[in-house]
Amino acid sequence: MEAVIIGVGLHPFGRFPGKPAMDMGTDAVRMALADAGVSWPQIQGGYIGSYEVANPDAIVGRLGLTGVPLRGVFNGCATAGTAVALAARAIETGEHDLTIAIGMDKHPRGAFAADPSVAGIPSWYGQTGLFLTTHFFGMKINRYMHDHGISHETLARVAAKNFGNAAGNDKAWRRTPLSAEEILASPVLNHPLRQYMYCGPDEGAAAVVLCRADQAHKYTSTRIRVRATALRSRRLGAFEVQSPSFPVGETAASPTVDASQAAYESAGIGPEDVDVAQLQDTDAGSEVIHMAENGLCKDGEQERLVAEGATEIDGRLPVNTDGGLLGNGEPIGASGLRQIHEIVLQLRGTAGARQIPGTPRVGYTHLYGAPGVSAVTILST
């Protein structure tokens, strides 16, 4: 049985002093339920993810004590992809007819930091400063630029695009447009990445309601099909965030490549069929790399595609139409569900000022994070 999305809800991303993550999650769930035209007691099961909230399933105290099995999940930055995949799988296997995926987080200011031991890494890795993800992403794109002829101007154009898209999104955090020139003039944080080329941890929540395809007509006339979900962790020889070494002379594809290929095969859809994509843009360089890793172009082609505007809202392959992580920030548990929310709006044709031209039929979402894990979801009308 195929799972379809019938409702989405998104609490704004940003900073909300005095408002707990649980309250943001409650707001997002109520928006998703209203969008789907269902009530909380009708939900038969769900999955909820958060990094900061120790027991996110306690949200039932705000939504209603119905006895619903609400399972907590966490896969780093791929948390929301996991929640959606499991909510869909519960429908596909016949366990439930109506499910929900929820994500919420409230991160303090500054880069993510923790004891390296939580990721199975020795203490020296943190003592040398390498546990900061900003260092890793700077090193990764620096090498990629050298190997594939990507310019600093391309990084700036990617960031400018995403801030520009966020300006048309009333739920985005950073809504002030910045030009490529302004971005290039900002301070270097980790060469070659500058201040306005990084996303920042923040706060927010999102939710998605799913049901059996043969029952969707009860709730909506604009169902969105979940064509594929895939999650992959790193293989030996892959150079990934918080994976500090790999064998000399041996390399392996990123888990993004593996997850992407698995999702395309499962969906029976190829990269050429994708009309709109949401890619993990932890930084501007990550979006560039992930374009190729997700099969949307070849390594090095990003230079030309970005220059000609192919990834703009009115381009051949719009990427991060809602501003991505650069414009929205990253509350880990909710970030991937924000991506799903945007793709659903685009496929429905209800994205307003940022609606892409034509009649999009296939949407793609991608998540990537520590210690080398990636999730892909493919949706279609």
Long-range contacts (C-beta under 8 A, 24 or more apart in sequence): 1-91, 1-92, 1-94, 1-212, 1-213, 1-214, 2-91, 2-92, 2-212, 2-213, 2-225, 2-226, 3-87, 3-88, 3-89, 3-91, 3-92, 3-99, 3-210, 3-211, 3-212, 3-213, 3-226, 4-210, 4-211, 4-212, 4-213, 4-216, 4-223, 4-224, 4-225, 4-226, 5-208, 5-209, 5-210, 5-223, 5-224, 5-225, 5-226, 5-340, 5-344, 5-379, 6-35, 6-36, 6-37, 6-38, 6-209, 6-210, 6-211, 6-216, 6-219, 6-220, 6-223, 6-224, 7-32, 7-33, 7-34, 7-35, 7-36, 7-37, 7-38, 7-208, 7-209, 7-219, 7-220, 8-32, 8-35, 8-206, 8-207, 8-208, 8-209, 8-337, 8-340, 8-341, 8-344, 8-345, 9-33, 9-34, 9-35, 9-206, 9-207, 9-208, 9-341, 10-171, 10-204, 10-205, 10-206, 10-337, 10-338, 10-341, 11-104, 11-171, 11-204, 11-205, 11-206, 11-334, 12-170, 12-171, 12-172, 12-173, 12-204, 13-171, 13-172, 13-173, 13-202, 13-203, 13-204, 13-328, 13-329, 13-331, 13-334, 13-338, 14-172, 14-173, 14-202, 14-203, 14-204, 14-329, 15-173, 15-202, 15-203, 16-106, 16-203, 19-203, 20-106, 21-50, 21-52, 21-53, 21-104, 21-105, 21-106, 21-203, 21-205, 21-331, 22-53, 22-56, 22-58, 22-59, 22-62, 22-104, 23-62, 24-104, 24-106, 24-203, 24-204, 24-205, 25-50, 25-56, 25-59, 25-102, 25-103, 25-104, 25-205, 25-207, 25-334, 26-59, 26-62, 26-63, 27-205, 28-102, 28-104, 28-205, 28-206, 28-207, 28-334, 29-59, 29-63, 29-100, 29-102, 29-207, 30-63, 31-207, 32-100, 32-207, 32-208, 32-209, 33-209, 35-209, 36-209, 36-211, 36-219, 36-220, 37-219, 37-220, 38-98, 38-209, 38-219, 40-64, 40-66, 41-66, 42-98, 43-68, 43-98, 43-99, 43-100, 43-209, 44-68, 44-96, 44-97, 44-98, 44-99, 45-69, 45-70, 45-71, 45-87, 45-90, 45-95, 45-96, 45-99, 45-100, 46-70, 46-71, 46-87, 46-99, 46-100, 46-101, 46-102, 47-71, 47-72, 47-73, 47-82, 47-83, 47-84, 47-86, 47-87, 47-99, 47-100, 47-101, 47-102, 48-72, 48-73, 48-83, 48-101, 48-102, 48-103, 48-104, 48-333, 49-73, 49-74, 49-75, 49-79, 49-80, 49-82, 49-83, 49-102, 49-103, 49-332, 49-333, 50-74, 50-79, 50-103, 50-104, 50-105, 50-332, 50-333, 51-79, 51-105, 51-107, 51-332, 51-333, 52-105, 52-106, 52-107, 52-333, 53-104, 53-105, 53-106, 53-333, 56-102, 56-104, 56-333, 59-102, 59-104, 70-102, 74-333, 75-231, 75-369, 75-373, 75-375, 76-332, 76-369, 76-370, 76-371, 76-373, 77-280, 77-282, 77-330, 77-332, 77-335, 77-336, 77-367, 77-368, 77-369, 77-370, 77-373, 78-231, 78-336, 78-367, 78-368, 78-369, 78-373, 78-374, 78-375, 79-103, 79-332, 79-333, 79-335, 79-336, 80-206, 80-333, 80-334, 80-335, 80-336, 80-337, 80-338, 80-339, 80-340, 80-367, 80-375, 81-229, 81-231, 81-336, 81-365, 81-367, 81-375, 81-376, 81-377, 82-231, 82-375, 83-336, 83-337, 84-208, 84-210, 84-226, 84-229, 84-336, 84-337, 84-340, 84-377, 85-229, 85-230, 85-231, 85-375, 85-377, 87-208, 87-210, 88-210, 88-226, 88-229, 89-229, 91-210, 91-211, 91-212, 97-211, 97-212, 97-215, 98-209, 98-210, 98-211, 98-212, 98-215, 99-209, 99-210, 99-211, 100-207, 100-208, 100-209, 100-210, 101-207, 101-208, 101-210, 101-337, 102-205, 102-206, 102-207, 102-337, 103-205, 103-206, 103-207, 103-331, 103-332, 103-333, 103-334, 103-335, 103-336, 103-337, 104-204, 104-205, 104-206, 104-331, 104-333, 104-334, 105-203, 105-204, 105-205, 105-331, 105-332, 105-333, 105-334, 106-203, 106-331, 107-201, 107-202, 107-203, 107-330, 107-331, 107-332, 108-201, 109-200, 109-201, 110-201, 111-201, 112-201, 116-242, 119-242, 119-370, 119-371, 120-371, 121-242, 121-244, 121-371, 125-244, 130-244, 131-242, 133-241, 133-242, 133-282, 133-370, 134-189, 134-190, 134-193, 134-198, 134-283, 135-190, 136-241, 136-242, 137-190, 137-193, 137-198, 137-241, 137-282, 137-283, 137-285, 137-286, 138-189, 138-190, 138-191, 138-192, 138-193, 138-283, 138-285, 139-190, 140-239, 140-285, 140-286, 140-289, 141-192, 141-193, 141-283, 141-284, 141-285, 141-286, 141-288, 141-289, 142-191, 142-192, 144-285, 144-288, 144-289, 144-299, 145-192, 145-285, 147-299, 148-299, 148-300, 148-302, 148-303, 149-300, 149-303, 150-288, 150-300, 150-302, 150-303, 151-303, 152-184, 152-192, 153-180, 153-184, 154-288, 154-302, 154-303, 154-306, 154-307, 155-192, 155-193, 155-197, 155-284, 155-285, 155-288, 156-180, 156-181, 156-183, 156-184, 156-194, 156-197, 156-284, 157-306, 157-307, 158-281, 158-284, 158-287, 158-288, 158-306, 158-311, 159-183, 159-196, 159-197, 159-284, 159-326, 161-306, 161-311, 161-312, 161-319, 161-320, 162-281, 162-284, 162-287, 162-320, 162-323, 162-324, 162-326, 162-327, 163-196, 163-323, 163-326, 163-327, 165-313, 165-320, 165-321, 165-322, 165-323, 165-324, 165-327, 165-354, 166-322, 166-323, 166-324, 166-326, 166-327, 166-328, 167-323, 167-327, 168-352, 168-353, 168-354, 169-322, 169-323, 169-327, 169-328, 169-354, 171-322, 171-328, 172-322, 172-323, 172-327, 172-328, 173-200, 173-202, 173-204, 173-327, 173-328, 173-329, 174-323, 174-326, 174-327, 174-328, 174-329, 175-323, 175-327, 192-285, 193-283, 193-284, 193-285, 197-283, 197-284, 197-285, 197-326, 198-282, 198-283, 198-326, 199-281, 199-282, 199-283, 199-324, 199-325, 199-326, 199-328, 199-329, 199-330, 200-329, 200-330, 201-329, 201-330, 201-331, 201-332, 202-328, 202-329, 202-330, 202-331, 203-329, 203-331, 204-328, 204-329, 204-331, 204-334, 204-338, 205-331, 205-333, 205-334, 206-334, 206-337, 206-338, 206-340, 206-341, 207-337, 208-337, 208-340, 208-341, 208-344, 222-348, 224-343, 224-344, 224-347, 224-348, 224-379, 224-380, 224-381, 225-379, 225-380, 225-381, 226-377, 226-378, 226-379, 227-266, 227-267, 227-268, 227-269, 227-362, 227-378, 227-379, 227-380, 228-262, 228-263, 228-264, 228-266, 228-267, 228-269, 228-376, 228-377, 228-378, 229-263, 229-375, 229-376, 229-377, 229-378, 230-259, 230-260, 230-262, 230-263, 230-266, 230-375, 230-376, 230-377, 231-259, 231-373, 231-374, 231-375, 232-256, 232-258, 232-259, 232-262, 232-373, 232-374, 233-372, 233-373, 234-371, 234-372, 234-373, 238-372, 240-370, 240-371, 240-372, 241-369, 241-370, 241-371, 241-372, 242-370, 242-371, 242-372, 243-371, 243-372, 253-293, 254-293, 254-368, 254-372, 254-374, 255-368, 255-372, 255-373, 255-374, 256-290, 256-293, 256-294, 256-366, 256-368, 256-374, 256-376, 257-293, 257-294, 258-374, 259-366, 259-374, 259-375, 259-376, 260-293, 260-294, 260-295, 260-366, 260-374, 260-376, 261-295, 262-376, 263-376, 263-377, 263-378, 264-295, 264-378, 266-378, 267-378, 267-380, 269-362, 269-378, 269-380, 270-295, 271-295, 271-296, 273-361, 273-362, 274-317, 274-362, 274-363, 274-364, 275-317, 275-318, 275-346, 275-356, 275-358, 275-360, 275-361, 275-362, 275-363, 276-317, 276-318, 276-319, 276-321, 276-343, 276-346, 276-347, 276-356, 276-360, 276-362, 276-363, 276-364, 277-317, 277-318, 277-319, 277-320, 277-363, 277-364, 277-365, 277-366, 278-319, 278-320, 278-321, 278-322, 278-324, 278-339, 278-342, 278-343, 278-363, 278-364, 278-365, 278-366, 279-319, 279-320, 279-324, 279-366, 280-325, 280-366, 280-367, 280-368, 280-369, 281-320, 281-324, 281-325, 281-326, 282-325, 282-330, 282-368, 282-369, 283-326, 284-326, 286-368, 287-319, 287-320, 287-324, 290-366, 290-368, 291-319, 294-364, 294-366, 294-376, 313-354, 313-355, 313-356, 314-356, 314-357, 318-356, 321-346, 321-351, 321-354, 321-356, 322-351, 322-354, 332-369, 335-367, 336-365, 336-367, 336-375, 336-377, 339-365, 339-366, 339-367, 339-377, 340-365, 340-377, 340-379, 343-379, 344-379, 347-379, 347-380, 347-381
